[in-house]
Amino acid sequence: MRDPENAGQESLKDPYVIRYPEIVALSSRDGKQVELVEFFECVGGAMWARLHYAKSPLVRSVRTVGGSTRYLLSPGQADLGLEGSRFPAGICGVEVSRDEIAVSYVGLGGGGVGASGCRSLAGGVLRSECDPSGGGKKAGATLWLPRRERVLIGVDDTDTPEEGATWTLCHNIASAVQDADSRYLSHTIVQLFPVPYRTKNCVAVVCEFATCDPARLVSSFQRLLERYTLSEKTGMAVFTGFDPAPLGEYGWAVKRGEVNRERLAALKGRDLEYLMEGRGIIGAVAAIPFSTRFEEALQLCDGTC
């Protein structure tokens, strides 16, 4: 409740800066693809940036996932021909080194404020170089972020007809294991084909992380899953890599009909490992390629798709 005695005495620490809660960057192993994930609190600012940053030649695609904007980037430098209203801000540099990813932004006026002060103060930034901004100034910043890789953990069959729910358990475990090295990015529920031996709804879950330490992340997740699962048929699969698209054909097969586990042998390899191999491993692997593809993930294929 507002204190009437202090009416008119409120103050703002930084009236012209909105800090991004966190910025995360991950890359492919060869360093040729980068995904920049900006978590935001101001929806208007994020949507404005999404529109204009997409015009940069370094931005291959952009999408909104929950409370984050994701930019698929190509490394390089670009001389942006900025123009007020039409192209007032953008990403002008992306550099990938062994342990870091550097991203450079530039903008005009309010776009310069977003490109400099707002992002340089974000969580997850190791260090930054930032221009003064505000008014009509052209300003920018370069941020150095930890170079992370994507880890997708698929889980199925943790409950019983009497208790439990896989989607809630996975979210709580993912939240518990995240730390400075491993950031929990997303949670996707994947509708599978309703086989006769399902608990009820026949869904699996995939949790997405950006991490500098995959082994420790996966070990922590597995320990908690083994501790709290209620089923002896739990499946846990882990994909470590930039893009799980090669698993797409298998994922759709499990959404469209019953699949036996013999098909899994051909999939296991460098990027994909099976850590808990109960019957749920079939759905755990199938969930992985649908990470953040929410509409496809939730589509029920019971003979109609």
N, C-alpha and C positions, 0 to 999 in steps of 0.2 A: 504494500500500500504506500502511496506517495505521502511523504511527510509534509503537511501544509506549512510548517514553520520554515522548511528549507526550499519552498517553492521558488523557482527561478535561480537556484544556486547550483544546479547540477552542472557537471563538467565532463568533457570528453578528453581522454588522454591523447588520442591521435585523431582529430576530427576528419582528416582527409586521407586516412589510410585504413584500408580493410585488409587485415592479414589473412592469407590463405592458411587454413588449419594445417595442411600438410601437402607437400609435393613429392612424388615418388617417380623414379625413372628405372626402367628395366630394358634389357637389350637381348637380342639374339646372341648366340655364342660367337658368331663371326663379326659382331658389332655393326652389321649393316642395317639393322632395324632397331628402332627405339620406340618404346611406348612411354609417353609422359602422362602421368596420372595426377591431376590437380583436384584435390578435395576442396570444396567451397562451402561457404555459408551464405554469401550473397548471390541469390539465384540470378538476379538481373545482370550483375557484373559478369557472371560465368557465361550466360547466354550471349551477351554482347561479345565477349572474347571468343567464344566458339564461332560465331558468325565471321568475325574478321580474321582471326588467326588461321582459319581454313584457307585463306587466300594466299598464304605464304607458300612458295614453291617447295619448302622443306616439309610441309604437312601433307601426308598422303591421304589421311582420313581423320575424321573426328566424330566422336559420339559421346553421349551422356549416359553414365551408368550410375544410378542412384544419386548420391551426392557428390559425384566426381565427373570431371570432363577428361576424356582420354584422347590424346593426340598420337597417331601413328606417324613417326617422323623418319626422315632420311638424314643421315649425318651430312654435314656440309655447312657452307656459309652462303647467305643470300643478301644482296643489296636491295632492300625493300623500297619500292617507290611509294612511300607513304603519302596519303592525301586525306585531309580532313573529311570526315563523314563517309567517304567512299572506301578508304583503306587506311584507317588511322592507327593501326597497331598490328604487330605480328611477331612470329618467332623467326629470328634472323641467323641463328647459329646453333648447331648441334655437333658436339664432339665426344667421341667415346674413347676412353683410355682403359687401362687394365682394371682399375678400381673405381673410376668415377665417370659420370656423364655430365658434361657441361652444356647448359641450355641458355641461349641469349635471346632476350626480348627487347623490343623497342616500340615506342608509341608517341603519339602527339597529344598534348593536352591531358585530359583525363585518362586517355589510353596510355600515356607515359607514366601516370601515377600507378596504374595497374601493372605496367611492364617493369616498374622499378620497385618502389617502396612496398607495394602490396605483396609481391612475390618474394622479394629478397628477405622478408621477415617470416616466411613460412616455416612451419615445422618440417624437419627432414633435410633442410639445407645445410650442407657442411660449411660453406663460406660463400660470399657473394661480392661482386663489385657493382655498385649502384650509382646512377646519376641523380643529381637533384631534380625534383619533378614538381609539377603543379602549374596552374595558370595555362599558358599556351606553349610551354616548353616541350621540346623533343627530349625524351629521356628513355633510358633503358637500363638493363641489368644483365649480368651473367651469373647464373647459379651453378654451383658445383654440388652434385647429388651423388650419393653412393650408387655404384653400378650394381643393380640387382638382377636376378633372373626369376622367371615365373615358375611357380610350383602349384600344380593343381592336384588336390587330394579328393578322390572319389570314395564315397562310403555308401553302403547299402546294408540293410537288414541288421538293425541294432535293437529292435523292439520285439515285443511279444504281443499276443492278442490281449493280454491283461494290462500292460503298462509300457510306457516309453514312446518316443517319437524321434526318428532319425534326424529330421531337419533341425529340431531344437538342440539336440545333443551336439551335432556338428557345429552349429553356430557358437555354442558356449565353449566348446573345445578350441575352436579357431580364435575366439576372443581371448581365451586364457593363454594361448601359446605365443601370441604376437608380442614382439619386443622391438627394440631399436634396430635389430638386424633383420627381422621378419615382420612385414606389415600385412595384415589381413585386408584384402581388397574387396572380395565379393563372395556371395553365397548364392548358389543357384539350385533350386529344386527341379528335378527332372522326372517327368511322368514317363514311366515305362509301360510296356504292354501288361495288362492286368492278368498275370498268370494265376492259375488256381491256388497256388501255395503262398500267395502274398499274405501279409498281415491284414491290410485293408485297402489302402490306396495305391500301393505299388509305385512308390517314388524312391529315387536315389538322390544324393546330394553331392555337389562338387564345391569345395571351398578353394578360393584362389588367394595366393600369397605372392608378394614380391620380396625376395630374400637375398641376403648376402651369405647365408649359412644354411643351405638346403638340408644337410644331414641332421643338424641339430633340430631344425624345425620339424622334420618328418618324425624323428625319434620322439620328440615331446608330444606330438599329436597322437602317435601310435600308443604311447604309454597311457594317455588319458582315455583313448578309445577302448583299449583293452580293459581298463579299470571300470568304465561306466557302461559298456554295452550290456544289454540284457539277453542277448542272443548268442548261441554257439555257432551261428551261421553267418556272422558278420564278414563283410568283404571290405578291404581297404586297398586302393590302388593309388599310385603316385606317378604323375607325369611331370617331368622336369624339362622345360623347353619353352620356346617362344610361342609356338602355334600348335595346338592339338588337332588341327584339321585332318591329319592322316587317320585319326580314330573315328572320323565322322561316319563312314559307311557302317562300321560296327555299331556305333551308337544308334543309328536309325534302325538297324536290324533288331535291336533289343526293344526299341519303341514300338516296332510293328508286329512283333511276334515272339514266341518263346525260342530262346537260343540256348544250345547246350554249351558247356564250358570248354569243349574241345577247341572251339574257335579262338579261345584266348591264347593258346600256345603260340600262334603265329604273330600275335601282337606284341608280346613281351620282348623287350629289347633295351637299347641304350637309354631311351627316354622314359620308358614305362616299366614300373616294377610292381609286383604284387606282395603286399606285406601281411595281409590277413586274407586267407583263401577259403573262407566258408562259401556257402552257396551265393551269398551276396556279392561276391567278386564279379559276377556277370554284370549286375547293375552298376557296381562301383566304377568299372571301366567305361561302361556305356555313358555314364553321366559326364565324364571328363570333357568330351568335345563340345558340350552344350554350355560350357561356362560363359556366363553373361549373355547368352542368347536366349533370353527369357521367354519370348513368345514361342519359339520352336521347342524349348525345353519343356514347356507346360502343355504342349499339344498332345492330346490323347489320340493315339492311333490304334483303334480297336476294329480295324477292318475298313475304315472310312478314309484313310490317308496313305 
